Every structure is written in C-alpha cells, then in structure tokens.
Amino acid sequence: MIKTSQPAPGITVVEPQFDRLTAANANGFKTALTELVEAGHNLLVIDFAPVSFVDSSGVGALVGLLKRVGNRGEIALCGLNESVLQLFRITRMDRVFSLQPDTARAISALQS
C-alpha cells in the first residue's frame, strides 16, 4: 500500500502505491502511516505523485494522521496534481498541511 524511504536523517518519504485515495483504501492507508508514526517516524513527506484522486475519506485519513503526529513532528505533502490540489484549496486543507511541489522542497521545508 505504501513504499517508504529515508533520504535525509529523521525524514521518511512515503509513496502511496495506488492512484486513488478513497473510502475503499483510506483506513488501510491511515493505519500504515499511523504505524510509522508510532515507530518514531514523526517527520513525514507524503509524495502524492502517483495519486490522481482523493475523496473526503482520504482527506479525513490525512487529518487523523496529522492529529496523531501532533506536536511531535510534521507532515508535508508534495506532488499533488491539479485536481487534488484544488480539493485541498476548496476544503482549506492547504492552510493545514504544508503543500510542496516536489520531494526535495518538502524535505527542505521539514528541515527548516
């Protein structure tokens, strides 16, 4: 469901292995990411490049994850296509999450 890498100390990059984040897979996605957070991975970059669509369940999973991370860390999202980015703007989630164009900028944002 996800692929992870650690390109910088303390930062975990997560690549979803699906093209749609919907009610069908949002719980599994949230569970996989929650397990990472519980294992101490509190600086997460989620690369949405392979994801073409996110519904409200997907956004809810991300918000739940953000609450789980809390003050212990941060989450940056990157690689959002135009329709997913538009969803984040409409729902004002662009004010909640750090949205970056690519993984390099997302990593940089978490390091600053």
PDB file as gemmi writes it, atoms N, CA and C in Angstrom:
CRYST1    1.000    1.000    1.000  90.00  90.00  90.00 P 1                      
ATOM      1  N   MET A   1       0.809  -1.203   0.000  1.00  0.00           N  
ATOM      2  CA  MET A   1       0.000   0.000   0.000  1.00  0.00           C  
ATOM      3  C   MET A   1       0.854   1.271   0.000  1.00  0.00           C  
ATOM      4  N   ILE A   2       2.001   1.226   0.723  1.00  0.00           N  
ATOM      5  CA  ILE A   2       2.921   2.364   0.714  1.00  0.00           C  
ATOM      6  C   ILE A   2       4.347   1.859   0.542  1.00  0.00           C  
ATOM      7  N   LYS A   3       5.193   2.738   0.028  1.00  0.00           N  
ATOM      8  CA  LYS A   3       6.620   2.470  -0.078  1.00  0.00           C  
ATOM      9  C   LYS A   3       7.313   3.600   0.670  1.00  0.00           C  
ATOM     10  N   THR A   4       8.310   3.275   1.484  1.00  0.00           N  
ATOM     11  CA  THR A   4       8.974   4.314   2.259  1.00  0.00           C  
ATOM     12  C   THR A   4      10.464   4.360   1.946  1.00  0.00           C  
ATOM     13  N   SER A   5      11.051   5.537   2.171  1.00  0.00           N  
ATOM     14  CA  SER A   5      12.496   5.723   2.072  1.00  0.00           C  
ATOM     15  C   SER A   5      12.890   6.809   3.062  1.00  0.00           C  
ATOM     16  N   GLN A   6      14.162   6.872   3.376  1.00  0.00           N  
ATOM     17  CA  GLN A   6      14.660   7.899   4.290  1.00  0.00           C  
ATOM     18  C   GLN A   6      15.834   8.617   3.630  1.00  0.00           C  
ATOM     19  N   PRO A   7      15.540   9.616   2.803  1.00  0.00           N  
ATOM     20  CA  PRO A   7      16.592  10.313   2.069  1.00  0.00           C  
ATOM     21  C   PRO A   7      17.393  11.297   2.915  1.00  0.00           C  
ATOM     22  N   ALA A   8      16.888  11.623   4.093  1.00  0.00           N  
ATOM     23  CA  ALA A   8      17.569  12.556   4.995  1.00  0.00           C  
ATOM     24  C   ALA A   8      17.354  12.067   6.427  1.00  0.00           C  
ATOM     25  N   PRO A   9      18.300  12.344   7.316  1.00  0.00           N  
ATOM     26  CA  PRO A   9      18.159  11.885   8.708  1.00  0.00           C  
ATOM     27  C   PRO A   9      16.851  12.357   9.341  1.00  0.00           C  
ATOM     28  N   GLY A  10      16.102  11.402   9.883  1.00  0.00           N  
ATOM     29  CA  GLY A  10      14.871  11.725  10.598  1.00  0.00           C  
ATOM     30  C   GLY A  10      13.655  11.972   9.728  1.00  0.00           C  
ATOM     31  N   ILE A  11      13.832  11.980   8.409  1.00  0.00           N  
ATOM     32  CA  ILE A  11      12.716  12.257   7.499  1.00  0.00           C  
ATOM     33  C   ILE A  11      12.368  10.997   6.710  1.00  0.00           C  
ATOM     34  N   THR A  12      11.099  10.640   6.728  1.00  0.00           N  
ATOM     35  CA  THR A  12      10.614   9.475   5.998  1.00  0.00           C  
ATOM     36  C   THR A  12       9.731   9.948   4.848  1.00  0.00           C  
ATOM     37  N   VAL A  13      10.055   9.509   3.639  1.00  0.00           N  
ATOM     38  CA  VAL A  13       9.232   9.806   2.459  1.00  0.00           C  
ATOM     39  C   VAL A  13       8.332   8.607   2.216  1.00  0.00           C  
ATOM     40  N   VAL A  14       7.049   8.879   2.088  1.00  0.00           N  
ATOM     41  CA  VAL A  14       6.046   7.846   1.852  1.00  0.00           C  
ATOM     42  C   VAL A  14       5.482   8.027   0.449  1.00  0.00           C  
ATOM     43  N   GLU A  15       5.497   6.945  -0.316  1.00  0.00           N  
ATOM     44  CA  GLU A  15       4.896   6.963  -1.651  1.00  0.00           C  
ATOM     45  C   GLU A  15       3.715   6.002  -1.657  1.00  0.00           C  
ATOM     46  N   PRO A  16       2.504   6.523  -1.775  1.00  0.00           N  
ATOM     47  CA  PRO A  16       1.344   5.633  -1.894  1.00  0.00           C  
ATOM     48  C   PRO A  16       1.482   4.767  -3.140  1.00  0.00           C  
ATOM     49  N   GLN A  17       1.061   3.528  -3.036  1.00  0.00           N  
ATOM     50  CA  GLN A  17       1.150   2.598  -4.154  1.00  0.00           C  
ATOM     51  C   GLN A  17      -0.237   2.363  -4.759  1.00  0.00           C  
ATOM     52  N   PHE A  18      -0.972   3.450  -4.952  1.00  0.00           N  
ATOM     53  CA  PHE A  18      -2.297   3.396  -5.561  1.00  0.00           C  
ATOM     54  C   PHE A  18      -2.541   4.722  -6.251  1.00  0.00           C  
ATOM     55  N   ASP A  19      -3.559   4.764  -7.132  1.00  0.00           N  
ATOM     56  CA  ASP A  19      -3.813   6.017  -7.847  1.00  0.00           C  
ATOM     57  C   ASP A  19      -5.011   6.791  -7.316  1.00  0.00           C  
ATOM     58  N   ARG A  20      -5.774   6.180  -6.390  1.00  0.00           N  
ATOM     59  CA  ARG A  20      -6.936   6.868  -5.829  1.00  0.00           C  
ATOM     60  C   ARG A  20      -6.980   6.631  -4.319  1.00  0.00           C  
ATOM     61  N   LEU A  21      -7.072   7.719  -3.549  1.00  0.00           N  
ATOM     62  CA  LEU A  21      -7.219   7.614  -2.091  1.00  0.00           C  
ATOM     63  C   LEU A  21      -8.687   7.893  -1.776  1.00  0.00           C  
ATOM     64  N   THR A  22      -9.423   6.817  -1.532  1.00  0.00           N  
ATOM     65  CA  THR A  22     -10.873   6.912  -1.345  1.00  0.00           C  
ATOM     66  C   THR A  22     -11.290   6.109  -0.115  1.00  0.00           C  
ATOM     67  N   ALA A  23     -12.593   6.057   0.116  1.00  0.00           N  
ATOM     68  CA  ALA A  23     -13.133   5.285   1.236  1.00  0.00           C  
ATOM     69  C   ALA A  23     -12.681   3.830   1.185  1.00  0.00           C  
ATOM     70  N   ALA A  24     -12.427   3.322  -0.013  1.00  0.00           N  
ATOM     71  CA  ALA A  24     -12.028   1.919  -0.177  1.00  0.00           C  
ATOM     72  C   ALA A  24     -10.667   1.609   0.438  1.00  0.00           C  
ATOM     73  N   ASN A  25      -9.758   2.583   0.466  1.00  0.00           N  
ATOM     74  CA  ASN A  25      -8.418   2.307   0.970  1.00  0.00           C  
ATOM     75  C   ASN A  25      -7.909   3.305   2.009  1.00  0.00           C  
ATOM     76  N   ALA A  26      -8.727   4.291   2.383  1.00  0.00           N  
ATOM     77  CA  ALA A  26      -8.285   5.336   3.312  1.00  0.00           C  
ATOM     78  C   ALA A  26      -7.915   4.778   4.683  1.00  0.00           C  
ATOM     79  N   ASN A  27      -8.699   3.828   5.200  1.00  0.00           N  
ATOM     80  CA  ASN A  27      -8.389   3.276   6.520  1.00  0.00           C  
ATOM     81  C   ASN A  27      -7.074   2.508   6.517  1.00  0.00           C  
ATOM     82  N   GLY A  28      -6.843   1.717   5.492  1.00  0.00           N  
ATOM     83  CA  GLY A  28      -5.585   0.984   5.383  1.00  0.00           C  
ATOM     84  C   GLY A  28      -4.388   1.916   5.266  1.00  0.00           C  
ATOM     85  N   PHE A  29      -4.561   2.986   4.500  1.00  0.00           N  
ATOM     86  CA  PHE A  29      -3.509   3.994   4.326  1.00  0.00           C  
ATOM     87  C   PHE A  29      -3.205   4.660   5.670  1.00  0.00           C  
ATOM     88  N   LYS A  30      -4.256   5.060   6.371  1.00  0.00           N  
ATOM     89  CA  LYS A  30      -4.077   5.719   7.677  1.00  0.00           C  
ATOM     90  C   LYS A  30      -3.410   4.764   8.668  1.00  0.00           C  
ATOM     91  N   THR A  31      -3.818   3.505   8.663  1.00  0.00           N  
ATOM     92  CA  THR A  31      -3.224   2.517   9.569  1.00  0.00           C  
ATOM     93  C   THR A  31      -1.731   2.343   9.287  1.00  0.00           C  
ATOM     94  N   ALA A  32      -1.369   2.221   8.011  1.00  0.00           N  
ATOM     95  CA  ALA A  32       0.041   2.049   7.643  1.00  0.00           C  
ATOM     96  C   ALA A  32       0.871   3.249   8.083  1.00  0.00           C  
ATOM     97  N   LEU A  33       0.332   4.441   7.903  1.00  0.00           N  
ATOM     98  CA  LEU A  33       1.067   5.642   8.294  1.00  0.00           C  
ATOM     99  C   LEU A  33       1.090   5.817   9.811  1.00  0.00           C  
ATOM    100  N   THR A  34       0.020   5.454  10.481  1.00  0.00           N  
ATOM    101  CA  THR A  34      -0.009   5.531  11.939  1.00  0.00           C  
ATOM    102  C   THR A  34       1.048   4.609  12.537  1.00  0.00           C  
ATOM    103  N   GLU A  35       1.234   3.437  11.939  1.00  0.00           N  
ATOM    104  CA  GLU A  35       2.270   2.515  12.407  1.00  0.00           C  
ATOM    105  C   GLU A  35       3.658   3.140  12.269  1.00  0.00           C  
ATOM    106  N   LEU A  36       3.886   3.884  11.193  1.00  0.00           N  
ATOM    107  CA  LEU A  36       5.157   4.597  11.035  1.00  0.00           C  
ATOM    108  C   LEU A  36       5.354   5.622  12.145  1.00  0.00           C  
ATOM    109  N   VAL A  37       4.298   6.398  12.412  1.00  0.00           N  
ATOM    110  CA  VAL A  37       4.377   7.433  13.451  1.00  0.00           C  
ATOM    111  C   VAL A  37       4.635   6.785  14.810  1.00  0.00           C  
ATOM    112  N   GLU A  38       3.929   5.709  15.099  1.00  0.00           N  
ATOM    113  CA  GLU A  38       4.106   5.024  16.385  1.00  0.00           C  
ATOM    114  C   GLU A  38       5.511   4.438  16.523  1.00  0.00           C  
ATOM    115  N   ALA A  39       6.165   4.150  15.386  1.00  0.00           N  
ATOM    116  CA  ALA A  39       7.533   3.629  15.400  1.00  0.00           C  
ATOM    117  C   ALA A  39       8.567   4.752  15.475  1.00  0.00           C  
ATOM    118  N   GLY A  40       8.100   5.997  15.601  1.00  0.00           N  
ATOM    119  CA  GLY A  40       9.014   7.121  15.779  1.00  0.00           C  
ATOM    120  C   GLY A  40       9.294   7.950  14.546  1.00  0.00           C  
ATOM    121  N   HIS A  41       8.630   7.655  13.444  1.00  0.00           N  
ATOM    122  CA  HIS A  41       8.806   8.450  12.221  1.00  0.00           C  
ATOM    123  C   HIS A  41       7.834   9.623  12.269  1.00  0.00           C  
ATOM    124  N   ASN A  42       8.300  10.757  12.802  1.00  0.00           N  
ATOM    125  CA  ASN A  42       7.407  11.892  13.020  1.00  0.00           C  
ATOM    126  C   ASN A  42       7.570  13.022  12.006  1.00  0.00           C  
ATOM    127  N   LEU A  43       8.567  12.919  11.132  1.00  0.00           N  
ATOM    128  CA  LEU A  43       8.712  13.883  10.048  1.00  0.00           C  
ATOM    129  C   LEU A  43       8.440  13.131   8.752  1.00  0.00           C  
ATOM    130  N   LEU A  44       7.246  13.356   8.207  1.00  0.00           N  
ATOM    131  CA  LEU A  44       6.803  12.597   7.033  1.00  0.00           C  
ATOM    132  C   LEU A  44       6.614  13.496   5.825  1.00  0.00           C  
ATOM    133  N   VAL A  45       7.118  13.042   4.699  1.00  0.00           N  
ATOM    134  CA  VAL A  45       6.812  13.630   3.398  1.00  0.00           C  
ATOM    135  C   VAL A  45       5.954  12.594   2.688  1.00  0.00           C  
ATOM    136  N   ILE A  46       4.753  12.974   2.291  1.00  0.00           N  
ATOM    137  CA  ILE A  46       3.888  12.060   1.544  1.00  0.00           C  
ATOM    138  C   ILE A  46       3.857  12.555   0.102  1.00  0.00           C  
ATOM    139  N   ASP A  47       4.413  11.736  -0.789  1.00  0.00           N  
ATOM    140  CA  ASP A  47       4.528  12.095  -2.198  1.00  0.00           C  
ATOM    141  C   ASP A  47       3.297  11.587  -2.948  1.00  0.00           C  
ATOM    142  N   PHE A  48       2.435  12.519  -3.309  1.00  0.00           N  
ATOM    143  CA  PHE A  48       1.170  12.172  -3.970  1.00  0.00           C  
ATOM    144  C   PHE A  48       1.294  12.105  -5.493  1.00  0.00           C  
ATOM    145  N   ALA A  49       2.518  12.042  -6.031  1.00  0.00           N  
ATOM    146  CA  ALA A  49       2.688  11.992  -7.492  1.00  0.00           C  
ATOM    147  C   ALA A  49       1.898  10.856  -8.151  1.00  0.00           C  
ATOM    148  N   PRO A  50       1.846   9.649  -7.553  1.00  0.00           N  
ATOM    149  CA  PRO A  50       1.084   8.588  -8.218  1.00  0.00           C  
ATOM    150  C   PRO A  50      -0.428   8.669  -8.003  1.00  0.00           C  
ATOM    151  N   VAL A  51      -0.881   9.597  -7.170  1.00  0.00           N  
ATOM    152  CA  VAL A  51      -2.300   9.659  -6.799  1.00  0.00           C  
ATOM    153  C   VAL A  51      -3.024  10.684  -7.671  1.00  0.00           C  
ATOM    154  N   SER A  52      -4.046  10.217  -8.385  1.00  0.00           N  
ATOM    155  CA  SER A  52      -4.779  11.113  -9.284  1.00  0.00           C  
ATOM    156  C   SER A  52      -6.075  11.645  -8.682  1.00  0.00           C  
ATOM    157  N   PHE A  53      -6.530  11.026  -7.570  1.00  0.00           N  
ATOM    158  CA  PHE A  53      -7.816  11.416  -6.996  1.00  0.00           C  
ATOM    159  C   PHE A  53      -7.813  11.168  -5.490  1.00  0.00           C  
ATOM    160  N   VAL A  54      -8.362  12.117  -4.737  1.00  0.00           N  
ATOM    161  CA  VAL A  54      -8.541  11.976  -3.288  1.00  0.00           C  
ATOM    162  C   VAL A  54      -9.963  12.399  -2.967  1.00  0.00           C  
ATOM    163  N   ASP A  55     -10.691  11.589  -2.186  1.00  0.00           N  
ATOM    164  CA  ASP A  55     -12.037  11.988  -1.768  1.00  0.00           C  
ATOM    165  C   ASP A  55     -12.007  12.423  -0.304  1.00  0.00           C  
ATOM    166  N   SER A  56     -13.174  12.699   0.252  1.00  0.00           N  
ATOM    167  CA  SER A  56     -13.248  13.206   1.625  1.00  0.00           C  
ATOM    168  C   SER A  56     -12.712  12.195   2.639  1.00  0.00           C  
ATOM    169  N   SER A  57     -12.860  10.913   2.368  1.00  0.00           N  
ATOM    170  CA  SER A  57     -12.308   9.894   3.267  1.00  0.00           C  
ATOM    171  C   SER A  57     -10.786   9.960   3.280  1.00  0.00           C  
ATOM    172  N   GLY A  58     -10.206  10.217   2.136  1.00  0.00           N  
ATOM    173  CA  GLY A  58      -8.756  10.369   2.045  1.00  0.00           C  
ATOM    174  C   GLY A  58      -8.269  11.573   2.815  1.00  0.00           C  
ATOM    175  N   VAL A  59      -8.983  12.693   2.675  1.00  0.00           N  
ATOM    176  CA  VAL A  59      -8.629  13.895   3.434  1.00  0.00           C  
ATOM    177  C   VAL A  59      -8.777  13.621   4.930  1.00  0.00           C  
ATOM    178  N   GLY A  60      -9.851  12.927   5.302  1.00  0.00           N  
ATOM    179  CA  GLY A  60     -10.065  12.575   6.704  1.00  0.00           C  
ATOM    180  C   GLY A  60      -8.946  11.721   7.262  1.00  0.00           C  
ATOM    181  N   ALA A  61      -8.455  10.785   6.468  1.00  0.00           N  
ATOM    182  CA  ALA A  61      -7.334   9.941   6.899  1.00  0.00           C  
ATOM    183  C   ALA A  61      -6.092  10.787   7.147  1.00  0.00           C  
ATOM    184  N   LEU A  62      -5.844  11.760   6.280  1.00  0.00           N  
ATOM    185  CA  LEU A  62      -4.687  12.640   6.447  1.00  0.00           C  
ATOM    186  C   LEU A  62      -4.822  13.524   7.685  1.00  0.00           C  
ATOM    187  N   VAL A  63      -6.023  14.026   7.924  1.00  0.00           N  
ATOM    188  CA  VAL A  63      -6.254  14.853   9.116  1.00  0.00           C  
ATOM    189  C   VAL A  63      -6.060  14.014  10.377  1.00  0.00           C  
ATOM    190  N   GLY A  64      -6.575  12.792  10.368  1.00  0.00           N  
ATOM    191  CA  GLY A  64      -6.384  11.892  11.509  1.00  0.00           C  
ATOM    192  C   GLY A  64      -4.910  11.619  11.762  1.00  0.00           C  
ATOM    193  N   LEU A  65      -4.157  11.438  10.690  1.00  0.00           N  
ATOM    194  CA  LEU A  65      -2.722  11.220  10.812  1.00  0.00           C  
ATOM    195  C   LEU A  65      -2.032  12.449  11.395  1.00  0.00           C  
ATOM    196  N   LEU A  66      -2.432  13.617  10.924  1.00  0.00           N  
ATOM    197  CA  LEU A  66      -1.855  14.866  11.427  1.00  0.00           C  
ATOM    198  C   LEU A  66      -2.104  15.001  12.930  1.00  0.00           C  
ATOM    199  N   LYS A  67      -3.298  14.632  13.374  1.00  0.00           N  
ATOM    200  CA  LYS A  67      -3.602  14.669  14.807  1.00  0.00           C  
ATOM    201  C   LYS A  67      -2.720  13.691  15.569  1.00  0.00           C  
ATOM    202  N   ARG A  68      -2.468  12.524  14.977  1.00  0.00           N  
ATOM    203  CA  ARG A  68      -1.630  11.510  15.627  1.00  0.00           C  
ATOM    204  C   ARG A  68      -0.196  12.010  15.777  1.00  0.00           C  
ATOM    205  N   VAL A  69       0.315  12.686  14.748  1.00  0.00           N  
ATOM    206  CA  VAL A  69       1.671  13.235  14.807  1.00  0.00           C  
ATOM    207  C   VAL A  69       1.734  14.328  15.877  1.00  0.00           C  
ATOM    208  N   GLY A  70       0.697  15.153  15.927  1.00  0.00           N  
ATOM    209  CA  GLY A  70       0.614  16.203  16.940  1.00  0.00           C  
ATOM    210  C   GLY A  70       1.832  17.104  16.952  1.00  0.00           C  
ATOM    211  N   ASN A  71       2.277  17.436  18.142  1.00  0.00           N  
ATOM    212  CA  ASN A  71       3.419  18.342  18.295  1.00  0.00           C  
ATOM    213  C   ASN A  71       4.764  17.619  18.168  1.00  0.00           C  
ATOM    214  N   ARG A  72       4.726  16.306  17.987  1.00  0.00           N  
ATOM    215  CA  ARG A  72       5.969  15.532  17.907  1.00  0.00           C  
ATOM    216  C   ARG A  72       6.663  15.674  16.569  1.00  0.00           C  
ATOM    217  N   GLY A  73       5.962  16.132  15.552  1.00  0.00           N  
ATOM    218  CA  GLY A  73       6.565  16.195  14.230  1.00  0.00           C  
ATOM    219  C   GLY A  73       5.739  16.992  13.255  1.00  0.00           C  
ATOM    220  N   GLU A  74       5.972  16.743  11.977  1.00  0.00           N  
ATOM    221  CA  GLU A  74       5.283  17.465  10.909  1.00  0.00           C  
ATOM    222  C   GLU A  74       5.033  16.543   9.724  1.00  0.00           C  
ATOM    223  N   ILE A  75       4.074  16.954   8.908  1.00  0.00           N  
ATOM    224  CA  ILE A  75       3.777  16.253   7.659  1.00  0.00           C  
ATOM    225  C   ILE A  75       3.805  17.279   6.531  1.00  0.00           C  
ATOM    226  N   ALA A  76       4.509  16.935   5.465  1.00  0.00           N  
ATOM    227  CA  ALA A  76       4.489  17.757   4.254  1.00  0.00           C  
ATOM    228  C   ALA A  76       3.973  16.876   3.116  1.00  0.00           C  
ATOM    229  N   LEU A  77       3.111  17.445   2.295  1.00  0.00           N  
ATOM    230  CA  LEU A  77       2.573  16.737   1.131  1.00  0.00           C  
ATOM    231  C   LEU A  77       3.199  17.337  -0.118  1.00  0.00           C  
ATOM    232  N   CYS A  78       3.500  16.486  -1.078  1.00  0.00           N  
ATOM    233  CA  CYS A  78       4.075  17.006  -2.320  1.00  0.00           C  
ATOM    234  C   CYS A  78       3.559  16.214  -3.515  1.00  0.00           C  
ATOM    235  N   GLY A  79       3.806  16.755  -4.694  1.00  0.00           N  
ATOM    236  CA  GLY A  79       3.447  16.070  -5.926  1.00  0.00           C  
ATOM    237  C   GLY A  79       1.958  15.994  -6.210  1.00  0.00           C  
ATOM    238  N   LEU A  80       1.175  16.895  -5.616  1.00  0.00           N  
ATOM    239  CA  LEU A  80      -0.272  16.863  -5.836  1.00  0.00           C  
ATOM    240  C   LEU A  80      -0.597  17.343  -7.242  1.00  0.00           C  
ATOM    241  N   ASN A  81      -1.436  16.575  -7.962  1.00  0.00           N  
ATOM    242  CA  ASN A  81      -1.854  17.040  -9.279  1.00  0.00           C  
ATOM    243  C   ASN A  81      -2.880  18.169  -9.110  1.00  0.00           C  
ATOM    244  N   GLU A  82      -3.265  18.777 -10.195  1.00  0.00           N  
ATOM    245  CA  GLU A  82      -4.116  19.974 -10.121  1.00  0.00           C  
ATOM    246  C   GLU A  82      -5.467  19.701  -9.469  1.00  0.00           C  
ATOM    247  N   SER A  83      -6.102  18.561  -9.763  1.00  0.00           N  
ATOM    248  CA  SER A  83      -7.419  18.302  -9.173  1.00  0.00           C  
ATOM    249  C   SER A  83      -7.323  18.020  -7.679  1.00  0.00           C  
ATOM    250  N   VAL A  84      -6.284  17.319  -7.246  1.00  0.00           N  
ATOM    251  CA  VAL A  84      -6.101  17.065  -5.815  1.00  0.00           C  
ATOM    252  C   VAL A  84      -5.749  18.370  -5.105  1.00  0.00           C  
ATOM    253  N   LEU A  85      -4.897  19.167  -5.722  1.00  0.00           N  
ATOM    254  CA  LEU A  85      -4.539  20.470  -5.150  1.00  0.00           C  
ATOM    255  C   LEU A  85      -5.781  21.353  -5.010  1.00  0.00           C  
ATOM    256  N   GLN A  86      -6.649  21.323  -6.002  1.00  0.00           N  
ATOM    257  CA  GLN A  86      -7.891  22.094  -5.954  1.00  0.00           C  
ATOM    258  C   GLN A  86      -8.774  21.638  -4.789  1.00  0.00           C  
ATOM    259  N   LEU A  87      -8.853  20.330  -4.550  1.00  0.00           N  
ATOM    260  CA  LEU A  87      -9.615  19.812  -3.417  1.00  0.00           C  
ATOM    261  C   LEU A  87      -9.064  20.372  -2.110  1.00  0.00           C  
ATOM    262  N   PHE A  88      -7.735  20.389  -1.971  1.00  0.00           N  
ATOM    263  CA  PHE A  88      -7.124  20.913  -0.754  1.00  0.00           C  
ATOM    264  C   PHE A  88      -7.406  22.406  -0.596  1.00  0.00           C  
ATOM    265  N   ARG A  89      -7.466  23.131  -1.692  1.00  0.00           N  
ATOM    266  CA  ARG A  89      -7.785  24.567  -1.608  1.00  0.00           C  
ATOM    267  C   ARG A  89      -9.243  24.784  -1.221  1.00  0.00           C  
ATOM    268  N   ILE A  90     -10.155  24.048  -1.857  1.00  0.00           N  
ATOM    269  CA  ILE A  90     -11.592  24.199  -1.581  1.00  0.00           C  
ATOM    270  C   ILE A  90     -11.912  23.875  -0.125  1.00  0.00           C  
ATOM    271  N   THR A  91     -11.273  22.834   0.391  1.00  0.00           N  
ATOM    272  CA  THR A  91     -11.532  22.413   1.774  1.00  0.00           C  
ATOM    273  C   THR A  91     -10.648  23.161   2.781  1.00  0.00           C  
ATOM    274  N   ARG A  92      -9.839  24.063   2.269  1.00  0.00           N  
ATOM    275  CA  ARG A  92      -8.897  24.860   3.071  1.00  0.00           C  
ATOM    276  C   ARG A  92      -7.843  24.014   3.778  1.00  0.00           C  
ATOM    277  N   MET A  93      -7.657  22.824   3.305  1.00  0.00           N  
ATOM    278  CA  MET A  93      -6.600  21.968   3.861  1.00  0.00           C  
ATOM    279  C   MET A  93      -5.218  22.466   3.455  1.00  0.00           C  
ATOM    280  N   ASP A  94      -5.183  23.367   2.444  1.00  0.00           N  
ATOM    281  CA  ASP A  94      -3.907  23.969   2.069  1.00  0.00           C  
ATOM    282  C   ASP A  94      -3.373  24.880   3.172  1.00  0.00           C  
ATOM    283  N   ARG A  95      -4.229  25.234   4.120  1.00  0.00           N  
ATOM    284  CA  ARG A  95      -3.800  26.034   5.277  1.00  0.00           C  
ATOM    285  C   ARG A  95      -3.393  25.155   6.448  1.00  0.00           C  
ATOM    286  N   VAL A  96      -3.743  23.876   6.367  1.00  0.00           N  
ATOM    287  CA  VAL A  96      -3.453  22.932   7.451  1.00  0.00           C  
ATOM    288  C   VAL A  96      -2.170  22.162   7.163  1.00  0.00           C  
ATOM    289  N   PHE A  97      -1.999  21.756   5.915  1.00  0.00           N  
ATOM    290  CA  PHE A  97      -0.838  20.966   5.511  1.00  0.00           C  
ATOM    291  C   PHE A  97       0.168  21.824   4.760  1.00  0.00           C  
ATOM    292  N   SER A  98       1.433  21.477   4.905  1.00  0.00           N  
ATOM    293  CA  SER A  98       2.482  22.083   4.089  1.00  0.00           C  
ATOM    294  C   SER A  98       2.433  21.392   2.731  1.00  0.00           C  
ATOM    295  N   LEU A  99       2.077  22.138   1.684  1.00  0.00           N  
ATOM    296  CA  LEU A  99       1.990  21.588   0.327  1.00  0.00           C  
ATOM    297  C   LEU A  99       3.193  22.080  -0.466  1.00  0.00           C  
ATOM    298  N   GLN A 100       3.958  21.140  -0.997  1.00  0.00           N  
ATOM    299  CA  GLN A 100       5.177  21.468  -1.723  1.00  0.00           C  
ATOM    300  C   GLN A 100       5.122  20.848  -3.119  1.00  0.00           C  
ATOM    301  N   PRO A 101       5.826  21.439  -4.081  1.00  0.00           N  
ATOM    302  CA  PRO A 101       5.754  20.912  -5.451  1.00  0.00           C  
ATOM    303  C   PRO A 101       6.448  19.561  -5.639  1.00  0.00           C  
ATOM    304  N   ASP A 102       7.510  19.286  -4.873  1.00  0.00           N  
ATOM    305  CA  ASP A 102       8.251  18.029  -5.060  1.00  0.00           C  
ATOM    306  C   ASP A 102       8.887  17.588  -3.748  1.00  0.00           C  
ATOM    307  N   THR A 103       9.454  16.393  -3.753  1.00  0.00           N  
ATOM    308  CA  THR A 103      10.011  15.845  -2.509  1.00  0.00           C  
ATOM    309  C   THR A 103      11.191  16.665  -1.996  1.00  0.00           C  
ATOM    310  N   ALA A 104      12.027  17.170  -2.885  1.00  0.00           N  
ATOM    311  CA  ALA A 104      13.185  17.951  -2.433  1.00  0.00           C  
ATOM    312  C   ALA A 104      12.735  19.172  -1.636  1.00  0.00           C  
ATOM    313  N   ARG A 105      11.727  19.879  -2.139  1.00  0.00           N  
ATOM    314  CA  ARG A 105      11.229  21.059  -1.406  1.00  0.00           C  
ATOM    315  C   ARG A 105      10.519  20.660  -0.122  1.00  0.00           C  
ATOM    316  N   ALA A 106       9.810  19.539  -0.157  1.00  0.00           N  
ATOM    317  CA  ALA A 106       9.113  19.065   1.052  1.00  0.00           C  
ATOM    318  C   ALA A 106      10.126  18.706   2.138  1.00  0.00           C  
ATOM    319  N   ILE A 107      11.205  18.022   1.757  1.00  0.00           N  
ATOM    320  CA  ILE A 107      12.264  17.688   2.717  1.00  0.00           C  
ATOM    321  C   ILE A 107      12.880  18.953   3.283  1.00  0.00           C  
ATOM    322  N   SER A 108      13.158  19.895   2.406  1.00  0.00           N  
ATOM    323  CA  SER A 108      13.737  21.167   2.823  1.00  0.00           C  
ATOM    324  C   SER A 108      12.816  21.905   3.802  1.00  0.00           C  
ATOM    325  N   ALA A 109      11.513  21.866   3.527  1.00  0.00           N  
ATOM    326  CA  ALA A 109      10.546  22.536   4.407  1.00  0.00           C  
ATOM    327  C   ALA A 109      10.539  21.899   5.803  1.00  0.00           C  
ATOM    328  N   LEU A 110      10.694  20.576   5.868  1.00  0.00           N  
ATOM    329  CA  LEU A 110      10.716  19.914   7.166  1.00  0.00           C  
ATOM    330  C   LEU A 110      12.015  20.147   7.912  1.00  0.00           C  
ATOM    331  N   GLN A 111      13.091  20.397   7.191  1.00  0.00           N  
ATOM    332  CA  GLN A 111      14.381  20.621   7.821  1.00  0.00           C  
ATOM    333  C   GLN A 111      14.538  22.031   8.367  1.00  0.00           C  
ATOM    334  N   SER A 112      13.715  22.964   7.893  1.00  0.00           N  
ATOM    335  CA  SER A 112      13.868  24.358   8.332  1.00  0.00           C  
ATOM    336  C   SER A 112      13.103  24.654   9.600  1.00  0.00           C  
TER     337      SER A 112                                                      
END                                                                             
